[in-house]
Amino acid sequence: MNENEGESMIKAFSAFLLTTIISFVVMVGALLIWVTIQGNHITDPSVADGLGFAVAYGVIAAVPISVAIGIFGGIIGYLRN
């Protein structure tokens, strides 16, 4: 592995990390904003329980989606050089 390949892989890995973190923060942030808006209108405890499950499953789903977006960003970052 020569010096240019190493530098290219570092750029690809940083692109992977950056796109993964940004996409996760955006998805979880949007979910939390939605929960805050919905939380103002809840009067029934069973609806609040369902909202809790939506948050839990939303955060769980955000992880693999963010990693997939990050992999795609890393591939693009590697191919650009």
Helices and strands as residue ranges (DSSP letters): H 3-39, H 45-79
